[in-house]
Amino acid sequence: MNTSTTNPAAGGAALYAIDPAHTHVEFAVRHLMISTVKGSFKELQGTVRVDESDTTRPAVSVTINAASIDTREPQRDAHLRSADFLDVDRAPAIAFKSRRADGQLDRPFKLVGDLTIRGVTREVVLDVVPEGRGVDPWGNERAGFSATARISRGEFGLTYNQVLEAGGVLIGDEVKISIDVELVKQAAGSAA
């Protein structure tokens, strides 16, 4: 993520915090093999730290409250929180920690990291697009990014399903993830 300071020659680390009010984590899964169910997570927090001397290793750390899942259907959401799916009593958080960035952070790049769902960790690759940078009316430096990925829910132990009488399954295995994130640069003392 291109989180360079105003004076890149100065070097050092820049720390950004996710603005949860302007960040959205959404997912989509096939249902009955004929339609798509979409949902989101309403509660998350995280930071991005970029060292000016090595922008290939941005330290991205995100934690999502698994119980904040919302598919606009309370009965389905309760089932998704249960041991059949996210098992939020045993694994209350979904987490992502980056390993490296492949590409320049000021243009589309791939962010490789570890995603943990339900206590199972797998490597995932996010396709990230920088959406812009600017200063808000209160003088805070902000940066926006969008990202997408596809994961297999089965690889994370989310194997609940039902075989349909007409053939096929109730819930698809592939989960499409879509993220829109807004970051706020933290004061210089925070990056130490």
Backbone as JSON Lines, residues from 0, in Angstrom:
{"i":0,"aa":"M","n":[0.84,-1.16,0.0],"ca":[0.0,0.0,0.0],"c":[0.89,1.22,0.0]}
{"i":1,"aa":"N","n":[0.63,2.13,-0.85],"ca":[1.48,3.3,-0.94],"c":[1.2,4.23,0.22]}
{"i":2,"aa":"T","n":[1.88,3.99,1.3],"ca":[1.66,4.79,2.49],"c":[2.91,5.6,2.79]}
{"i":3,"aa":"S","n":[3.54,6.11,1.73],"ca":[4.75,6.9,1.92],"c":[4.44,8.21,2.61]}
{"i":4,"aa":"T","n":[5.42,8.71,3.33],"ca":[5.26,9.99,4.0],"c":[5.38,11.1,2.98]}
{"i":5,"aa":"T","n":[5.14,12.34,3.39],"ca":[5.23,13.48,2.49],"c":[6.64,13.62,1.94]}
{"i":6,"aa":"N","n":[7.66,13.28,2.73],"ca":[9.04,13.37,2.31],"c":[9.66,11.97,2.31]}
{"i":7,"aa":"P","n":[9.53,11.21,1.2],"ca":[10.0,9.84,1.18],"c":[11.49,9.72,1.47]}
{"i":8,"aa":"A","n":[12.27,10.74,1.16],"ca":[13.7,10.67,1.39],"c":[14.02,10.62,2.89]}
{"i":9,"aa":"A","n":[13.08,11.04,3.72],"ca":[13.31,11.06,5.17],"c":[13.38,9.65,5.74]}
{"i":10,"aa":"G","n":[12.78,8.66,5.06],"ca":[12.81,7.28,5.53],"c":[11.96,7.09,6.77]}
{"i":11,"aa":"G","n":[12.11,5.93,7.42],"ca":[11.35,5.63,8.62],"c":[10.09,4.88,8.31]}
{"i":12,"aa":"A","n":[9.32,4.63,9.37],"ca":[8.08,3.87,9.23],"c":[6.88,4.79,9.34]}
{"i":13,"aa":"A","n":[5.85,4.47,8.6],"ca":[4.58,5.18,8.68],"c":[3.53,4.2,9.19]}
{"i":14,"aa":"L","n":[2.74,4.61,10.15],"ca":[1.7,3.77,10.72],"c":[0.34,4.34,10.38]}
{"i":15,"aa":"Y","n":[-0.54,3.47,9.87],"ca":[-1.91,3.83,9.54],"c":[-2.85,2.93,10.32]}
{"i":16,"aa":"A","n":[-3.98,3.48,10.73],"ca":[-5.02,2.71,11.39],"c":[-6.22,2.61,10.45]}
{"i":17,"aa":"I","n":[-6.88,1.46,10.46],"ca":[-8.09,1.3,9.67],"c":[-9.19,2.15,10.29]}
{"i":18,"aa":"D","n":[-9.91,2.88,9.44],"ca":[-11.08,3.64,9.88],"c":[-12.29,2.72,9.7]}
{"i":19,"aa":"P","n":[-12.79,2.1,10.79],"ca":[-13.87,1.12,10.64],"c":[-15.17,1.71,10.08]}
{"i":20,"aa":"A","n":[-15.39,3.01,10.28],"ca":[-16.61,3.64,9.78],"c":[-16.6,3.76,8.26]}
{"i":21,"aa":"H","n":[-15.42,3.67,7.65],"ca":[-15.3,3.81,6.19],"c":[-14.62,2.6,5.57]}
{"i":22,"aa":"T","n":[-14.77,1.45,6.2],"ca":[-14.17,0.21,5.72],"c":[-15.25,-0.86,5.66]}
{"i":23,"aa":"H","n":[-15.25,-1.64,4.59],"ca":[-16.26,-2.68,4.4],"c":[-15.59,-3.98,3.99]}
{"i":24,"aa":"V","n":[-15.93,-5.07,4.69],"ca":[-15.47,-6.41,4.34],"c":[-16.71,-7.21,3.98]}
{"i":25,"aa":"E","n":[-16.79,-7.62,2.73],"ca":[-17.97,-8.32,2.23],"c":[-17.57,-9.66,1.62]}
{"i":26,"aa":"F","n":[-18.53,-10.56,1.54],"ca":[-18.3,-11.88,0.96],"c":[-19.52,-12.31,0.17]}
{"i":27,"aa":"A","n":[-19.3,-13.26,-0.74],"ca":[-20.38,-13.81,-1.55],"c":[-20.14,-15.3,-1.73]}
{"i":28,"aa":"V","n":[-21.23,-16.09,-1.59],"ca":[-21.17,-17.55,-1.71],"c":[-22.39,-18.01,-2.51]}
{"i":29,"aa":"R","n":[-22.18,-18.99,-3.37],"ca":[-23.29,-19.55,-4.15],"c":[-24.26,-20.3,-3.23]}
{"i":30,"aa":"H","n":[-25.56,-20.17,-3.53],"ca":[-26.61,-20.82,-2.75],"c":[-27.5,-21.61,-3.7]}
{"i":31,"aa":"L","n":[-27.72,-22.87,-3.36],"ca":[-28.57,-23.77,-4.16],"c":[-28.08,-23.91,-5.6]}
{"i":32,"aa":"M","n":[-26.87,-23.49,-5.86],"ca":[-26.25,-23.54,-7.19],"c":[-26.98,-22.67,-8.21]}
{"i":33,"aa":"I","n":[-27.86,-21.77,-7.73],"ca":[-28.6,-20.92,-8.67],"c":[-28.53,-19.44,-8.33]}
{"i":34,"aa":"S","n":[-28.07,-19.09,-7.13],"ca":[-28.02,-17.68,-6.76],"c":[-26.81,-17.45,-5.84]}
{"i":35,"aa":"T","n":[-26.63,-16.22,-5.43],"ca":[-25.51,-15.86,-4.57],"c":[-26.01,-15.16,-3.33]}
{"i":36,"aa":"V","n":[-25.52,-15.59,-2.18],"ca":[-25.81,-14.92,-0.91],"c":[-24.62,-14.03,-0.59]}
{"i":37,"aa":"K","n":[-24.92,-12.78,-0.23],"ca":[-23.86,-11.83,0.13],"c":[-24.01,-11.43,1.58]}
{"i":38,"aa":"G","n":[-22.89,-11.1,2.18],"ca":[-22.9,-10.66,3.56],"c":[-21.68,-9.81,3.86]}
{"i":39,"aa":"S","n":[-21.6,-9.36,5.09],"ca":[-20.48,-8.52,5.5],"c":[-20.2,-8.73,6.97]}
{"i":40,"aa":"F","n":[-19.09,-8.17,7.41],"ca":[-18.74,-8.14,8.82],"c":[-18.76,-6.68,9.26]}
{"i":41,"aa":"K","n":[-19.44,-6.4,10.37],"ca":[-19.67,-5.02,10.8],"c":[-18.61,-4.47,11.76]}
{"i":42,"aa":"E","n":[-17.81,-5.35,12.38],"ca":[-16.84,-4.88,13.37],"c":[-15.44,-5.39,13.04]}
{"i":43,"aa":"L","n":[-14.51,-4.46,12.88],"ca":[-13.13,-4.82,12.6],"c":[-12.2,-3.72,13.06]}
{"i":44,"aa":"Q","n":[-10.93,-4.07,13.19],"ca":[-9.9,-3.1,13.53],"c":[-8.6,-3.58,12.92]}
{"i":45,"aa":"G","n":[-7.65,-2.66,12.76],"ca":[-6.37,-3.08,12.22],"c":[-5.45,-1.92,11.94]}
{"i":46,"aa":"T","n":[-4.21,-2.28,11.6],"ca":[-3.19,-1.29,11.29],"c":[-2.38,-1.73,10.08]}
{"i":47,"aa":"V","n":[-1.74,-0.74,9.47],"ca":[-0.8,-0.97,8.37],"c":[0.44,-0.16,8.69]}
{"i":48,"aa":"R","n":[1.59,-0.83,8.73],"ca":[2.86,-0.15,8.96],"c":[3.74,-0.4,7.73]}
{"i":49,"aa":"V","n":[4.28,0.69,7.19],"ca":[5.15,0.58,6.03],"c":[6.49,1.22,6.37]}
{"i":50,"aa":"D","n":[7.55,0.46,6.18],"ca":[8.91,0.96,6.36],"c":[9.37,1.52,5.02]}
{"i":51,"aa":"E","n":[9.75,2.79,4.99],"ca":[10.16,3.42,3.74],"c":[11.35,2.72,3.08]}
{"i":52,"aa":"S","n":[12.17,2.02,3.87],"ca":[13.35,1.36,3.3],"c":[13.01,0.0,2.69]}
{"i":53,"aa":"D","n":[11.83,-0.56,2.98],"ca":[11.44,-1.86,2.43],"c":[9.92,-1.92,2.3]}
{"i":54,"aa":"T","n":[9.41,-1.36,1.2],"ca":[7.95,-1.32,1.0],"c":[7.38,-2.65,0.54]}
{"i":55,"aa":"T","n":[8.24,-3.68,0.35],"ca":[7.72,-5.0,-0.04],"c":[7.2,-5.77,1.16]}
{"i":56,"aa":"R","n":[7.36,-5.25,2.35],"ca":[6.9,-5.94,3.56],"c":[6.03,-5.03,4.42]}
{"i":57,"aa":"P","n":[4.91,-4.57,3.87],"ca":[4.01,-3.79,4.73],"c":[3.46,-4.71,5.82]}
{"i":58,"aa":"A","n":[3.43,-4.22,7.04],"ca":[2.9,-5.01,8.15],"c":[1.42,-4.7,8.3]}
{"i":59,"aa":"V","n":[0.59,-5.54,7.7],"ca":[-0.86,-5.38,7.76],"c":[-1.4,-6.37,8.78]}
{"i":60,"aa":"S","n":[-2.16,-5.87,9.73],"ca":[-2.75,-6.71,10.76],"c":[-4.2,-6.3,10.94]}
{"i":61,"aa":"V","n":[-5.11,-7.25,10.71],"ca":[-6.55,-6.96,10.78],"c":[-7.23,-8.02,11.63]}
{"i":62,"aa":"T","n":[-8.13,-7.59,12.51],"ca":[-8.93,-8.51,13.31],"c":[-10.4,-8.17,13.08]}
{"i":63,"aa":"I","n":[-11.19,-9.19,12.77],"ca":[-12.62,-9.04,12.51],"c":[-13.39,-9.8,13.59]}
{"i":64,"aa":"N","n":[-14.4,-9.18,14.15],"ca":[-15.28,-9.85,15.1],"c":[-16.19,-10.79,14.3]}
{"i":65,"aa":"A","n":[-15.95,-12.1,14.41],"ca":[-16.7,-13.08,13.62],"c":[-18.2,-13.01,13.9]}
{"i":66,"aa":"A","n":[-18.57,-12.67,15.13],"ca":[-19.99,-12.6,15.49],"c":[-20.7,-11.42,14.83]}
{"i":67,"aa":"S","n":[-19.94,-10.5,14.24],"ca":[-20.56,-9.34,13.6],"c":[-21.02,-9.63,12.17]}
{"i":68,"aa":"I","n":[-21.04,-10.92,11.78],"ca":[-21.48,-11.31,10.44],"c":[-22.93,-10.86,10.23]}
{"i":69,"aa":"D","n":[-23.21,-10.38,9.02],"ca":[-24.55,-9.87,8.71],"c":[-24.9,-10.21,7.27]}
{"i":70,"aa":"T","n":[-25.91,-11.09,7.1],"ca":[-26.4,-11.42,5.76],"c":[-27.83,-10.91,5.56]}
{"i":71,"aa":"R","n":[-28.29,-10.06,6.46],"ca":[-29.63,-9.48,6.42],"c":[-30.73,-10.52,6.68]}
{"i":72,"aa":"E","n":[-30.36,-11.62,7.31],"ca":[-31.31,-12.67,7.66],"c":[-30.9,-13.23,9.03]}
{"i":73,"aa":"P","n":[-31.57,-12.8,10.12],"ca":[-31.13,-13.18,11.48],"c":[-30.99,-14.67,11.72]}
{"i":74,"aa":"Q","n":[-31.9,-15.49,11.19],"ca":[-31.82,-16.94,11.41],"c":[-30.57,-17.51,10.73]}
{"i":75,"aa":"R","n":[-30.29,-17.05,9.51],"ca":[-29.09,-17.51,8.8],"c":[-27.84,-17.03,9.53]}
{"i":76,"aa":"D","n":[-27.84,-15.78,10.0],"ca":[-26.68,-15.25,10.72],"c":[-26.4,-16.06,11.98]}
{"i":77,"aa":"A","n":[-27.45,-16.45,12.69],"ca":[-27.27,-17.27,13.89],"c":[-26.65,-18.61,13.53]}
{"i":78,"aa":"H","n":[-27.08,-19.2,12.42],"ca":[-26.51,-20.47,11.99],"c":[-25.04,-20.3,11.59]}
{"i":79,"aa":"L","n":[-24.72,-19.18,10.92],"ca":[-23.33,-18.93,10.52],"c":[-22.41,-18.71,11.73]}
{"i":80,"aa":"R","n":[-22.96,-18.22,12.84],"ca":[-22.17,-18.04,14.07],"c":[-21.96,-19.36,14.81]}
{"i":81,"aa":"S","n":[-22.76,-20.37,14.51],"ca":[-22.75,-21.64,15.25],"c":[-21.53,-22.49,14.9]}
{"i":82,"aa":"A","n":[-21.4,-23.63,15.59],"ca":[-20.29,-24.57,15.36],"c":[-20.33,-25.17,13.95]}
{"i":83,"aa":"D","n":[-21.47,-25.1,13.26],"ca":[-21.54,-25.59,11.88],"c":[-20.66,-24.76,10.94]}
{"i":84,"aa":"F","n":[-20.46,-23.48,11.3],"ca":[-19.71,-22.58,10.43],"c":[-18.58,-21.89,11.2]}
{"i":85,"aa":"L","n":[-18.77,-20.64,11.63],"ca":[-17.68,-19.86,12.22],"c":[-17.34,-20.24,13.65]}
{"i":86,"aa":"D","n":[-18.26,-20.88,14.36],"ca":[-18.01,-21.33,15.74],"c":[-17.47,-20.18,16.59]}
{"i":87,"aa":"V","n":[-18.22,-19.08,16.64],"ca":[-17.73,-17.85,17.28],"c":[-17.5,-17.99,18.78]}
{"i":88,"aa":"D","n":[-18.15,-18.96,19.43],"ca":[-17.88,-19.17,20.86],"c":[-16.45,-19.68,21.07]}
{"i":89,"aa":"R","n":[-15.97,-20.5,20.16],"ca":[-14.62,-21.06,20.27],"c":[-13.59,-20.2,19.54]}
{"i":90,"aa":"A","n":[-13.98,-19.56,18.44],"ca":[-13.06,-18.77,17.61],"c":[-13.71,-17.42,17.31]}
{"i":91,"aa":"P","n":[-13.68,-16.49,18.26],"ca":[-14.41,-15.23,18.11],"c":[-13.83,-14.26,17.08]}
{"i":92,"aa":"A","n":[-12.58,-14.48,16.64],"ca":[-11.97,-13.52,15.72],"c":[-11.52,-14.19,14.43]}
{"i":93,"aa":"I","n":[-11.64,-13.43,13.35],"ca":[-11.03,-13.76,12.07],"c":[-9.85,-12.8,11.95]}
{"i":94,"aa":"A","n":[-8.68,-13.3,11.56],"ca":[-7.49,-12.45,11.54],"c":[-6.74,-12.58,10.23]}
{"i":95,"aa":"F","n":[-6.1,-11.48,9.84],"ca":[-5.21,-11.47,8.67],"c":[-3.92,-10.78,9.06]}
{"i":96,"aa":"K","n":[-2.78,-11.42,8.73],"ca":[-1.46,-10.82,8.94],"c":[-0.68,-10.98,7.65]}
{"i":97,"aa":"S","n":[-0.16,-9.86,7.14],"ca":[0.56,-9.9,5.87],"c":[1.94,-10.5,6.02]}
{"i":98,"aa":"R","n":[2.44,-11.03,4.9],"ca":[3.82,-11.52,4.8],"c":[4.65,-10.63,3.9]}
{"i":99,"aa":"R","n":[4.06,-10.29,2.72],"ca":[4.81,-9.47,1.76],"c":[3.84,-8.91,0.72]}
{"i":100,"aa":"A","n":[4.35,-7.94,-0.01],"ca":[3.62,-7.38,-1.14],"c":[4.41,-7.69,-2.4]}
{"i":101,"aa":"D","n":[3.73,-8.19,-3.41],"ca":[4.35,-8.44,-4.71],"c":[3.93,-7.32,-5.65]}
{"i":102,"aa":"G","n":[4.85,-6.42,-5.93],"ca":[4.56,-5.29,-6.81],"c":[4.76,-3.98,-6.11]}
{"i":103,"aa":"Q","n":[4.62,-2.91,-6.86],"ca":[4.75,-1.55,-6.34],"c":[3.48,-1.16,-5.6]}
{"i":104,"aa":"L","n":[3.63,-0.53,-4.45],"ca":[2.48,-0.24,-3.61],"c":[1.64,0.96,-4.08]}
{"i":105,"aa":"D","n":[2.13,1.67,-5.09],"ca":[1.37,2.8,-5.6],"c":[0.61,2.45,-6.88]}
{"i":106,"aa":"R","n":[0.56,1.16,-7.22],"ca":[-0.23,0.67,-8.35],"c":[-0.77,-0.7,-7.96]}
{"i":107,"aa":"P","n":[-1.65,-1.32,-8.73],"ca":[-2.19,-2.62,-8.32],"c":[-1.08,-3.62,-7.98]}
{"i":108,"aa":"F","n":[-1.26,-4.33,-6.86],"ca":[-0.26,-5.3,-6.4],"c":[-0.95,-6.44,-5.68]}
{"i":109,"aa":"K","n":[-0.18,-7.46,-5.35],"ca":[-0.7,-8.61,-4.6],"c":[-0.15,-8.55,-3.18]}
{"i":110,"aa":"L","n":[-1.04,-8.72,-2.21],"ca":[-0.66,-8.77,-0.81],"c":[-0.83,-10.2,-0.33]}
{"i":111,"aa":"V","n":[0.28,-10.81,0.07],"ca":[0.28,-12.21,0.51],"c":[0.3,-12.23,2.03]}
{"i":112,"aa":"G","n":[-0.56,-13.04,2.62],"ca":[-0.59,-13.1,4.07],"c":[-1.32,-14.33,4.57]}
{"i":113,"aa":"D","n":[-1.42,-14.41,5.89],"ca":[-2.07,-15.54,6.55],"c":[-3.45,-15.12,7.04]}
{"i":114,"aa":"L","n":[-4.47,-15.86,6.62],"ca":[-5.84,-15.63,7.05],"c":[-6.22,-16.76,8.01]}
{"i":115,"aa":"T","n":[-6.73,-16.37,9.18],"ca":[-7.15,-17.35,10.18],"c":[-8.66,-17.24,10.38]}
{"i":116,"aa":"I","n":[-9.35,-18.35,10.12],"ca":[-10.79,-18.45,10.32],"c":[-11.04,-19.73,11.11]}
{"i":117,"aa":"R","n":[-11.79,-19.59,12.2],"ca":[-12.16,-20.77,12.98],"c":[-10.93,-21.51,13.51]}
{"i":118,"aa":"G","n":[-9.85,-20.76,13.74],"ca":[-8.62,-21.34,14.27],"c":[-7.74,-22.01,13.23]}
{"i":119,"aa":"V","n":[-8.14,-21.99,11.97],"ca":[-7.36,-22.58,10.89],"c":[-6.71,-21.46,10.08]}
{"i":120,"aa":"T","n":[-5.39,-21.56,9.87],"ca":[-4.66,-20.52,9.15],"c":[-4.21,-21.04,7.79]}
{"i":121,"aa":"R","n":[-4.47,-20.26,6.75],"ca":[-4.05,-20.58,5.39],"c":[-3.5,-19.31,4.73]}
{"i":122,"aa":"E","n":[-2.57,-19.5,3.8],"ca":[-2.07,-18.36,3.03],"c":[-3.12,-17.93,2.02]}
{"i":123,"aa":"V","n":[-3.31,-16.63,1.89],"ca":[-4.2,-16.08,0.88],"c":[-3.48,-14.96,0.15]}
{"i":124,"aa":"V","n":[-3.95,-14.69,-1.06],"ca":[-3.39,-13.6,-1.86],"c":[-4.52,-12.64,-2.17]}
{"i":125,"aa":"L","n":[-4.34,-11.39,-1.76],"ca":[-5.3,-10.33,-2.04],"c":[-4.82,-9.54,-3.25]}
{"i":126,"aa":"D","n":[-5.71,-9.3,-4.2],"ca":[-5.41,-8.39,-5.31],"c":[-5.83,-7.0,-4.86]}
{"i":127,"aa":"V","n":[-4.84,-6.12,-4.67],"ca":[-5.08,-4.81,-4.07],"c":[-4.93,-3.7,-5.11]}
{"i":128,"aa":"V","n":[-5.84,-2.74,-5.05],"ca":[-5.8,-1.57,-5.93],"c":[-5.79,-0.32,-5.06]}
{"i":129,"aa":"P","n":[-4.77,0.55,-5.21],"ca":[-4.79,1.83,-4.49],"c":[-5.89,2.7,-5.08]}
{"i":130,"aa":"E","n":[-6.74,3.27,-4.24],"ca":[-7.88,4.07,-4.71],"c":[-7.66,5.56,-4.58]}
{"i":131,"aa":"G","n":[-6.62,5.97,-3.85],"ca":[-6.34,7.39,-3.73],"c":[-5.83,7.75,-2.35]}
{"i":132,"aa":"R","n":[-5.34,8.99,-2.27],"ca":[-4.81,9.53,-1.02],"c":[-5.27,10.97,-0.91]}
{"i":133,"aa":"G","n":[-5.36,11.46,0.31],"ca":[-5.75,12.85,0.49],"c":[-5.75,13.23,1.96]}
{"i":134,"aa":"V","n":[-5.99,14.49,2.19],"ca":[-6.07,15.02,3.55],"c":[-7.52,15.4,3.81]}
{"i":135,"aa":"D","n":[-8.06,14.93,4.94],"ca":[-9.45,15.23,5.27],"c":[-9.57,16.65,5.84]}
{"i":136,"aa":"P","n":[-10.79,17.16,6.05],"ca":[-10.97,18.54,6.53],"c":[-10.34,18.82,7.9]}
{"i":137,"aa":"W","n":[-9.94,17.76,8.62],"ca":[-9.36,17.94,9.95],"c":[-7.84,17.78,9.93]}
{"i":138,"aa":"G","n":[-7.28,17.68,8.71],"ca":[-5.83,17.61,8.57],"c":[-5.23,16.22,8.65]}
{"i":139,"aa":"N","n":[-6.07,15.17,8.67],"ca":[-5.57,13.79,8.74],"c":[-5.27,13.27,7.34]}
{"i":140,"aa":"E","n":[-4.11,12.64,7.18],"ca":[-3.76,12.02,5.91],"c":[-4.48,10.68,5.81]}
{"i":141,"aa":"R","n":[-5.17,10.47,4.7],"ca":[-5.94,9.24,4.5],"c":[-5.53,8.58,3.19]}
{"i":142,"aa":"A","n":[-5.69,7.26,3.16],"ca":[-5.43,6.49,1.95],"c":[-6.52,5.43,1.81]}
{"i":143,"aa":"G","n":[-6.95,5.2,0.58],"ca":[-7.99,4.21,0.33],"c":[-7.49,3.11,-0.59]}
{"i":144,"aa":"F","n":[-7.93,1.88,-0.32],"ca":[-7.56,0.72,-1.11],"c":[-8.77,-0.2,-1.26]}
{"i":145,"aa":"S","n":[-8.82,-0.93,-2.36],"ca":[-9.8,-2.0,-2.51],"c":[-9.02,-3.29,-2.73]}
{"i":146,"aa":"A","n":[-9.61,-4.4,-2.34],"ca":[-8.94,-5.7,-2.49],"c":[-9.98,-6.79,-2.7]}
{"i":147,"aa":"T","n":[-9.57,-7.8,-3.43],"ca":[-10.43,-8.97,-3.66],"c":[-9.62,-10.25,-3.49]}
{"i":148,"aa":"A","n":[-10.31,-11.32,-3.17],"ca":[-9.68,-12.64,-3.06],"c":[-10.76,-13.69,-3.2]}
{"i":149,"aa":"R","n":[-10.33,-14.9,-3.45],"ca":[-11.22,-16.06,-3.48],"c":[-10.6,-17.12,-2.61]}
{"i":150,"aa":"I","n":[-11.41,-17.68,-1.72],"ca":[-10.91,-18.75,-0.85],"c":[-11.87,-19.93,-0.89]}
{"i":151,"aa":"S","n":[-11.37,-21.08,-0.48],"ca":[-12.19,-22.27,-0.31],"c":[-12.6,-22.35,1.15]}
{"i":152,"aa":"R","n":[-13.89,-22.33,1.43],"ca":[-14.31,-22.38,2.83],"c":[-13.95,-23.72,3.46]}
{"i":153,"aa":"G","n":[-13.92,-24.77,2.66],"ca":[-13.55,-26.09,3.15],"c":[-12.14,-26.14,3.71]}
{"i":154,"aa":"E","n":[-11.23,-25.34,3.14],"ca":[-9.84,-25.31,3.63],"c":[-9.73,-24.72,5.03]}
{"i":155,"aa":"F","n":[-10.77,-24.03,5.46],"ca":[-10.79,-23.43,6.8],"c":[-11.69,-24.21,7.76]}
{"i":156,"aa":"G","n":[-12.1,-25.42,7.35],"ca":[-12.93,-26.25,8.21],"c":[-14.4,-25.9,8.16]}
{"i":157,"aa":"L","n":[-14.8,-25.07,7.23],"ca":[-16.22,-24.7,7.07],"c":[-16.85,-25.66,6.07]}
{"i":158,"aa":"T","n":[-17.09,-26.87,6.52],"ca":[-17.5,-27.94,5.6],"c":[-18.99,-28.27,5.63]}
{"i":159,"aa":"Y","n":[-19.75,-27.6,6.49],"ca":[-21.19,-27.89,6.57],"c":[-21.81,-27.72,5.18]}
{"i":160,"aa":"N","n":[-22.66,-28.69,4.8],"ca":[-23.35,-28.61,3.52],"c":[-24.48,-29.63,3.5]}
{"i":161,"aa":"Q","n":[-25.29,-29.57,2.47],"ca":[-26.35,-30.55,2.24],"c":[-26.39,-30.84,0.75]}
{"i":162,"aa":"V","n":[-26.56,-32.12,0.43],"ca":[-26.7,-32.52,-0.96],"c":[-28.15,-32.26,-1.36]}
{"i":163,"aa":"L","n":[-28.34,-31.68,-2.54],"ca":[-29.68,-31.38,-3.03],"c":[-30.27,-32.59,-3.75]}
{"i":164,"aa":"E","n":[-31.56,-32.75,-3.63],"ca":[-32.25,-33.86,-4.27],"c":[-32.06,-33.84,-5.78]}
{"i":165,"aa":"A","n":[-32.03,-32.65,-6.36],"ca":[-31.87,-32.52,-7.8],"c":[-30.4,-32.59,-8.24]}
{"i":166,"aa":"G","n":[-29.49,-32.79,-7.28],"ca":[-28.06,-32.82,-7.59],"c":[-27.41,-31.51,-7.16]}
{"i":167,"aa":"G","n":[-26.14,-31.58,-6.86],"ca":[-25.43,-30.4,-6.4],"c":[-25.51,-30.26,-4.89]}
{"i":168,"aa":"V","n":[-25.08,-29.12,-4.4],"ca":[-25.04,-28.88,-2.96],"c":[-25.73,-27.56,-2.6]}
{"i":169,"aa":"L","n":[-26.09,-27.45,-1.34],"ca":[-26.78,-26.27,-0.83],"c":[-25.91,-25.03,-0.89]}
{"i":170,"aa":"I","n":[-24.61,-25.17,-0.49],"ca":[-23.73,-24.01,-0.36],"c":[-22.45,-24.27,-1.15]}
{"i":171,"aa":"G","n":[-22.06,-23.32,-1.99],"ca":[-20.82,-23.45,-2.75],"c":[-19.6,-23.41,-1.84]}
{"i":172,"aa":"D","n":[-18.48,-23.95,-2.31],"ca":[-17.24,-23.96,-1.53],"c":[-16.48,-22.64,-1.69]}
{"i":173,"aa":"E","n":[-16.54,-22.04,-2.86],"ca":[-15.77,-20.81,-3.1],"c":[-16.43,-19.6,-2.44]}
{"i":174,"aa":"V","n":[-15.61,-18.83,-1.74],"ca":[-16.07,-17.59,-1.12],"c":[-15.33,-16.44,-1.8]}
{"i":175,"aa":"K","n":[-16.09,-15.51,-2.36],"ca":[-15.48,-14.32,-2.95],"c":[-15.46,-13.23,-1.89]}
{"i":176,"aa":"I","n":[-14.28,-12.66,-1.68],"ca":[-14.1,-11.61,-0.66],"c":[-13.84,-10.29,-1.36]}
{"i":177,"aa":"S","n":[-14.49,-9.25,-0.86],"ca":[-14.32,-7.9,-1.4],"c":[-14.12,-6.93,-0.23]}
{"i":178,"aa":"I","n":[-13.07,-6.14,-0.3],"ca":[-12.72,-5.24,0.8],"c":[-12.52,-3.83,0.26]}
{"i":179,"aa":"D","n":[-13.09,-2.87,0.95],"ca":[-12.81,-1.46,0.71],"c":[-12.36,-0.89,2.04]}
{"i":180,"aa":"V","n":[-11.13,-0.38,2.08],"ca":[-10.55,0.08,3.34],"c":[-10.08,1.52,3.23]}
{"i":181,"aa":"E","n":[-10.32,2.26,4.29],"ca":[-9.8,3.63,4.4],"c":[-8.87,3.66,5.6]}
{"i":182,"aa":"L","n":[-7.66,4.16,5.37],"ca":[-6.64,4.22,6.41],"c":[-6.39,5.66,6.84]}
{"i":183,"aa":"V","n":[-6.08,5.85,8.11],"ca":[-5.76,7.18,8.64],"c":[-4.35,7.13,9.2]}
{"i":184,"aa":"K","n":[-3.49,8.02,8.71],"ca":[-2.1,8.05,9.18],"c":[-2.07,8.51,10.63]}
{"i":185,"aa":"Q","n":[-1.28,7.79,11.43],"ca":[-1.17,8.08,12.85],"c":[-0.02,9.08,13.09]}
{"i":186,"aa":"A","n":[-0.04,9.73,14.23],"ca":[0.99,10.7,14.57],"c":[2.35,10.02,14.58]}
{"i":187,"aa":"A","n":[3.39,10.77,14.31],"ca":[4.75,10.23,14.2],"c":[5.15,9.41,15.41]}
{"i":188,"aa":"G","n":[4.78,9.78,16.59],"ca":[5.11,9.03,17.81],"c":[4.51,7.65,17.83]}
{"i":189,"aa":"S","n":[3.4,7.43,17.11],"ca":[2.73,6.13,17.07],"c":[3.49,5.12,16.25]}
{"i":190,"aa":"A","n":[4.32,5.6,15.29],"ca":[5.01,4.7,14.38],"c":[6.3,4.15,14.97]}
{"i":191,"aa":"A","n":[6.69,4.6,16.14],"ca":[7.95,4.16,16.71],"c":[7.88,2.74,17.19]}
